């Protein structure tokens, strides 16, 4: 447990940030799973719609430091190549 006031505040802040990070990461994973499901069903139009939402979730996660920039680029590239494979 934190002993000083500063440590208590840092602990509160880290708990708050943890919740936001989990939320961002979950949104990113949900978007990725939705694309995979659309690709598996062979629905090209649905996967194209979901690609923009996945890009948005990935970019937000990278912007806030939940994932690194190169990881975001890799995930976006993978999602795009999956979507292209449906055609």
Contact map, one row per residue, 1 for C-alpha under 8 A:
111000000000000000000000000000000000000000000000000000000000000000000000000000000000000
111110110010000000000000000000000000000000000000000000000000000000000000000000000000000
111110110000000000000000000000000000000000000000000000000000000000000000000000000000000
011111110000000000000000000000000000000000000000000000000000000000000000000000000000000
011111111000000000000000000000000000000000000000000000000000000000000000000000000000000
000111111100000000000000000000000000000000000000000000000000000000000000000000000000000
011111111110000000000000000000000000000000000000000000000000000000000000000000000000000
011111111111000000000000000000000000000000000000000000000000000000000000000000000000000
000011111111100000000000000000000000000000000000000000000000000000000000000000000000000
000001111111110000000000000000000000000000000000000000000000000000000000000000000000000
010000111111111000000000000000000000000000000000000000000000000000000000000000000000000
000000011111111100000000000000000000000000000000000000000000000000000000000000000000000
000000001111111110000000000000000000000000000000000000000000000000000000000000000000000
000000000111111111000000000000000000000000000000000000000000000000000000000000000000000
000000000011111111100000000000000000000000000000000000000000000000000000000000000000000
000000000001111111110000000000000000000000000000000000000000000000000000000000000000000
000000000000111111111000000000000000000000000000000000000000000000000000000000000000000
000000000000011111111100000000000000000000000000000000000000000000000000000000000000000
000000000000001111111110000000000000000000000000000000000000000000000000000000000000000
000000000000000111111111000000000000000000000000000000000000000000000000000000000000000
000000000000000011111111100000000000000000000000000000000000100001000000000000000000000
000000000000000001111111110000000000000000000000000000000000000000000000000000000000000
000000000000000000111111111000000000000000000000000000000000000000000000000000000000000
000000000000000000011111111100000000000000000000000000001001100001000000000000000000000
000000000000000000001111111110000000000000000000000000000000100001000000000000000000000
000000000000000000000111111111000000000000000000000000000000000000000000000000000000000
000000000000000000000011111111100000000000000000000000001000000000000000000000000000000
000000000000000000000001111111110000000000000000000001001100100000000000000000000000000
000000000000000000000000111111111000000000000000000000000000000000000000000000000000000
000000000000000000000000011111111100000000000000000000000000000000000000000000000000000
000000000000000000000000001111111110000000000000010011001000000000000000000000000000000
000000000000000000000000000111111111000000000000000001000000000000000000000000100000000
000000000000000000000000000011111111100000000000000000000000000000000000000000000000000
000000000000000000000000000001111111110000000000010000000000000000000000000000000000000
000000000000000000000000000000111111111000000010011001000000000000000000000000100010000
000000000000000000000000000000011111111100000000000000000000000000000000000000000100000
000000000000000000000000000000001111111110000000000000000000000000000000000000000000000
000000000000000000000000000000000111111111110110000000000000000000000000000000000000000
000000000000000000000000000000000011111111110010000000000000000000000000000000000110110
000000000000000000000000000000000001111111100000000000000000000000000000000000000000000
000000000000000000000000000000000000111111100000000000000000000000000000000000000000000
000000000000000000000000000000000000011111110000000000000000000000000000000000000000010
000000000000000000000000000000000000011111111110000000000000000000000000000000000000010
000000000000000000000000000000000000011001111111000000000000000000000000000000000010011
000000000000000000000000000000000000000000111111100000000000000000000000000000000000000
000000000000000000000000000000000000010000111111110000000000000000000000000000000000000
000000000000000000000000000000000010011000111111111000000000000000000000000000000010000
000000000000000000000000000000000000000000011111111100000000000000000000000000000010000
000000000000000000000000000000000000000000001111111110000000000000000000000000000000000
000000000000000000000000000000100110000000000111111111000000000000000000000000000000000
000000000000000000000000000000000010000000000011111111100000000000000000000000110010000
000000000000000000000000000000000000000000000001111111110000000000000000000000000000000
000000000000000000000000000000100000000000000000111111111000000000000000000000000000000
000000000000000000000000000100110010000000000000011111111100000000000000000100100000000
000000000000000000000000000000000000000000000000001111111110000000000000000100000000000
000000000000000000000000000000000000000000000000000111111111000000000000000000000000000
000000000000000000000001001100100000000000000000000011111111100000000000000000000000000
000000000000000000000000000100000000000000000000000001111111110000000001001100000000000
000000000000000000000000000000000000000000000000000000111111111000000001000000000000000
000000000000000000000001000000000000000000000000000000011111111100000000000000000000000
000000000000000000001001100100000000000000000000000000001111111111100001000000000000000
000000000000000000000000000000000000000000000000000000000111111111111001000000000000000
000000000000000000000000000000000000000000000000000000000011111111000000000000000000000
000000000000000000000000000000000000000000000000000000000001111111100000000000000000000
000000000000000000000000000000000000000000000000000000000000111111110000000000000000000
000000000000000000001001100000000000000000000000000000000000111111110000000000000000000
000000000000000000000000000000000000000000000000000000000000110111111011000000000000000
000000000000000000000000000000000000000000000000000000000000010011111111000000000000000
000000000000000000000000000000000000000000000000000000000000010000111111100000000000000
000000000000000000000000000000000000000000000000000000000000000000011111110000000000000
000000000000000000000000000000000000000000000000000000000000000000111111111000000000000
000000000000000000000000000000000000000000000000000000000110110000111111111100000000000
000000000000000000000000000000000000000000000000000000000000000000001111111110000000000
000000000000000000000000000000000000000000000000000000000000000000000111111111000000000
000000000000000000000000000000000000000000000000000000000100000000000011111111100000000
000000000000000000000000000000000000000000000000000001100100000000000001111111110000000
000000000000000000000000000000000000000000000000000000000000000000000000111111111000000
000000000000000000000000000000000000000000000000000000000000000000000000011111111100000
000000000000000000000000000000010010000000000000001001000000000000000000001111111110000
000000000000000000000000000000000000000000000000001000000000000000000000000111111111000
000000000000000000000000000000000000000000000000000000000000000000000000000011111111100
000000000000000000000000000000000001001000000000000000000000000000000000000001111111110
000000000000000000000000000000000010001000010011001000000000000000000000000000111111111
000000000000000000000000000000000000000000000000000000000000000000000000000000011111111
000000000000000000000000000000000000001000000000000000000000000000000000000000001111111
000000000000000000000000000000000000001001110000000000000000000000000000000000000111111
000000000000000000000000000000000000000000010000000000000000000000000000000000000011111
